[in-house]
């Protein structure tokens, strides 16, 4: 893990987007570094923003599958719409959009992936269902 920066217990390789555990094993989830796009075609990565918040499309799809399995009675979809996250950041923060009877809540796909990595699917599912209940969804 030498040369890779640690974010919340995961080592992130900015060249590949892969994340690794302390023991060097691949988590199976990928993330991306947030980028800034400015005037005159400027485009660079924000080195101080935590990439774990920015799940790749593939990771977000995996997390959506996990979320649907954890709470099959609740309607949810992947939201990859462009939103500005922080000053001038143009990287989408992919979220799981949960909706029911006019109630709508967004859950970060990156942070749900982090929960899956560290807690394992059963505990991460239990935690996700608790968050859904707290947001007043019938789980």
ChimeraX attribute file (.defattr): number of C-alpha atoms within 10 A of each C-alpha:
attribute: neighborCount
match mode: 1-to-1
recipient: residues
	/A:1	15
	/A:2	6
	/A:3	8
	/A:4	13
	/A:5	12
	/A:6	16
	/A:7	13
	/A:8	8
	/A:9	13
	/A:10	22
	/A:11	21
	/A:12	25
	/A:13	20
	/A:14	17
	/A:15	8
	/A:16	10
	/A:17	16
	/A:18	18
	/A:19	25
	/A:20	21
	/A:21	16
	/A:22	12
	/A:23	7
	/A:24	12
	/A:25	10
	/A:26	14
	/A:27	17
	/A:28	12
	/A:29	22
	/A:30	25
	/A:31	26
	/A:32	25
	/A:33	24
	/A:34	24
	/A:35	17
	/A:36	16
	/A:37	14
	/A:38	12
	/A:39	6
	/A:40	6
	/A:41	7
	/A:42	8
	/A:43	12
	/A:44	13
	/A:45	15
	/A:46	13
	/A:47	11
	/A:48	8
	/A:49	15
	/A:50	16
	/A:51	23
	/A:52	27
	/A:53	22
	/A:54	25
	/A:55	29
	/A:56	25
	/A:57	18
	/A:58	12
	/A:59	20
	/A:60	27
	/A:61	17
	/A:62	15
	/A:63	25
	/A:64	21
	/A:65	15
	/A:66	19
	/A:67	24
	/A:68	17
	/A:69	12
	/A:70	19
	/A:71	18
	/A:72	12
	/A:73	12
	/A:74	16
	/A:75	13
	/A:76	20
	/A:77	16
	/A:78	19
	/A:79	18
	/A:80	16
	/A:81	10
	/A:82	11
	/A:83	12
	/A:84	12
	/A:85	13
	/A:86	11
	/A:87	7
	/A:88	12
	/A:89	19
	/A:90	17
	/A:91	22
	/A:92	21
	/A:93	27
	/A:94	25
	/A:95	25
	/A:96	23
	/A:97	18
	/A:98	21
	/A:99	15
	/A:100	14
	/A:101	6
	/A:102	5
	/A:103	10
	/A:104	14
	/A:105	15
	/A:106	15
	/A:107	19
	/A:108	20
	/A:109	30
	/A:110	26
	/A:111	16
	/A:112	25
	/A:113	28
	/A:114	22
	/A:115	17
	/A:116	21
	/A:117	17
	/A:118	14
	/A:119	13
	/A:120	12
	/A:121	16
	/A:122	11
	/A:123	13
	/A:124	21
	/A:125	21
	/A:126	13
	/A:127	17
	/A:128	20
	/A:129	18
	/A:130	14
	/A:131	13
	/A:132	18
	/A:133	12
	/A:134	10
	/A:135	13
	/A:136	13
	/A:137	21
	/A:138	12
	/A:139	12
